Amino acid sequence: NAGVTQTPKFQVLKTGQSMTLQCAQDMNHEYMSWYRQDPGMGLRLIHYSVGAGITDQGEVPNGYNVSRSTTEDFPLRLLSAAPSQTSVYFCASSYRDAGELFFGEGSRLTVL
Amino acid sequence: GENVEQHPSTLSVQEGDSAVIKCTYSDSASNYFPWYKQELGKGPQLIIDIRSNVGEKKDQRIAVTLNKTAKHFSLHITETQPEDSAVYFCAAIRQTSYDKVIFGPGTSLSVIP
C-alpha cells in the first residue's frame, strides 16, 4: 500500500497565486486532515474531514479551502497565497475512532 | 481535542541516559493519548499510545504513563540511542468524537553520542 501520498513535495508561489496541494490515501480511512508545521509552532490543524462530503475547520483555517468528494482524496486549496502561508504542510488520515493517524511525507511551500 | 501543553520544548541527553517528556491536557473527557515521533524531513509516526482505562504502557525502551486525576501523561525513553533524536508530539483526544486532533507543541530531543 502507498499509504498517504502528498503532491507536490516542493512548491514556490508568488503572492496572490493560487494552488492546490493534493492528498490521497488508499487505506479507506474515513478521517482526513491537513496540518501546517512552522518552526517552533508544532503541528497546527487547518481543516479536517470525517467522511466524504463532510469538512470542518481546525485551528488555523483562514486562507485555505478544502473539499472531500471521495473517501480517498482531500485536496487543500490556497486561493490567494500570502507569505504567511510559507510552511510545511502535512496530510494525515485515520479510521474514525481508531486512533492512529498516518501522515504523508509533507509538502514544503514557499510564498514569495 | 483541547489544548495540550508539552514540556520541555528541547531536551538533550547523553546516549544511554533516560529522557522524559510531559504533557498536560485540559479536556477531562479525553480518553486517548498518542505519542508521535518526527524525524528530520519526514511526517510524524505513531510510536506508542495509551487509553484512559490503563495507567501505563510499555514497548521495549519506551513507555507512557497516564495520570487522569492530574490530567497529565508522560513519555519515557530509556537507554537512549542517537536514532532517538527527533521531535516528539503528544495529543489528547476524545475518541467518541474523533474530530479535532490537536497536538502539543513538540519536544526536540537530541541524544549526544
Chai-1 contact restraints between the chains, C-beta under 6 A:
chainA,res_idxA,chainB,res_idxB,connection_type,confidence,min_distance_angstrom,max_distance_angstrom,comment,restraint_id
A,G42,B,F103,contact,1.0,0.0,6.0,A-B,restraint_1
A,G42,B,P105,contact,1.0,0.0,6.0,A-B,restraint_2
A,G42,B,G106,contact,1.0,0.0,6.0,A-B,restraint_3
A,L43,B,F103,contact,1.0,0.0,6.0,A-B,restraint_4
A,F90,B,G43,contact,1.0,0.0,6.0,A-B,restraint_5
A,R96,B,Y98,contact,1.0,0.0,6.0,A-B,restraint_6
A,D97,B,Q95,contact,1.0,0.0,6.0,A-B,restraint_7
A,D97,B,Y98,contact,1.0,0.0,6.0,A-B,restraint_8
A,G99,B,Y32,contact,1.0,0.0,6.0,A-B,restraint_9
A,E100,B,L46,contact,1.0,0.0,6.0,A-B,restraint_10
A,F103,B,G43,contact,1.0,0.0,6.0,A-B,restraint_11
A,F103,B,P44,contact,1.0,0.0,6.0,A-B,restraint_12
A,G104,B,G43,contact,1.0,0.0,6.0,A-B,restraint_13
A,E105,B,G43,contact,1.0,0.0,6.0,A-B,restraint_14
A,G106,B,G43,contact,1.0,0.0,6.0,A-B,restraint_15
